[in-house]
Amino acid sequence: MIPRPIILVAETSSLGAALHGLLEAEGYSVRSVRNARAAQTVLRRPEAERAMLVVASNAWSSETLTQWSGGALGHRPLVLVGTRDAHLRSHGNLHVIRLPVAPRELLFVVHHAANQLEPSTAPPARPGSPHTPRAPLRVSRSTS
């Protein structure tokens, strides 16, 4: 099965660049955009019908999450990476990952979101597994 394509909304550009590289290295087809408006434009295209959203935002709020919650971006899965909102929790098609991002956790959540499954606890990595965590993904914490 071909992996679900990903529209990566890089609200925080440095975090977006790091996530883009990691997801592409894992074989996902990733299209990066800067904001929710650009994501809406891409999502109108027929080739984006199966696409899921990954949002890179280390701000208190996310424009893309607001648009998604209102239905403007469809009911596709959304993975929000880096939010500072301590009260926001994963539920339904929304999957929340806080900083620092462990690559193995991110890939586990993206895989399950792409298959519309609720993520639970990631299984322990086998020694030598490509998903064995080495160190958290380092990104700047600016809101640019």
Secondary structure, DSSP 8 states (H G I E B T S, - for coil): -----EEEEESSHHHHHHHHHHHHHTT--EEEESSHHHHHHHHTSGGGTT-EEEEE--SSS-HHHHHHHTTTTTT--EEEES---TT---BTTEEEE-SSB-HHHHHHHHHHHHTT----------TT-TT---S-B-------
